[in-house]
Amino acid sequence: MDSKTKTRFLVGIAGGSGSGKTTLAKKLVEECGKIGIVGQIFSLDNYYRPLDHLRFEERKTYNFDHPNAIDSTLALKHIKALRAGKSISQPIYDFKLHTREKAPVVCRPTKLIIFEGLYTLYFPKFLSLCDYKIFISTGMVTAVLRRVQRDINERGRTIEDTKHQILSTVLPMYETYVKPTQRNAHFSINWEGEEIPEKATEGLVRMLRDHFR
């Protein structure tokens, strides 16, 4: 493997809402950092389309769980730039106001990029950029409980709003669009309970260590 191939490595992580994508991504960046591999998380959550043109009440009923809710064109442009060693101005999504914040943040390229989101393994152009693709499968009860906790604690939702969203969009969109992308993964993790799957994490870190040797 030549030095050019080793410059960057892009790991794609997909799975349903509440499956643990972000938790695993953070753990991989943390553990790789301990062995000198600097990484960052590129989250598709920041690439929901801006909804400034809609009234707030209309935004609340928007289907954020459909692939069309993602600005895949901008996400693709930015992930390509990072892979090419260029910095980007990444949007930040405000999940309480249901639109993008006014000021983006600058993200600089790193050796390791963890690309995570519901639809990381859905869009063909994303698939072609990922060096390694992971799908996290989590029991429905565990995933729903995580989703409810996150939406109430971090995104200012009520229990009724969260319940309605899970039943009307989260579960149907998972079955229709997200779950089928498991076939695009190199590796699937079956994650039950709250503890991060240690063996899977250790194996991924070893793979990345070997890649950058």
Buried (B, 14 or more C-beta within 10 A) or exposed (E): EEEEEEEBBBBBBBBBBBBBBBBBBBBBBEBBEEEEBEBBBBBBBBBBBBBEEBEEEEBBEBEBBBBEBBBBEBBBEBBEBBBEEEEBEBBEBBBEEBBBEEEEEEBEBBBBBBBBBBBBBBBEEBBEBBBBBBBBBBEEEBBBEBBBEBBBEEEEBEEEBBBBBBEEBBBBBBEEBBBEBBEBBEEBBEBEEEEBBEEBBEEBBEBBBEBBE
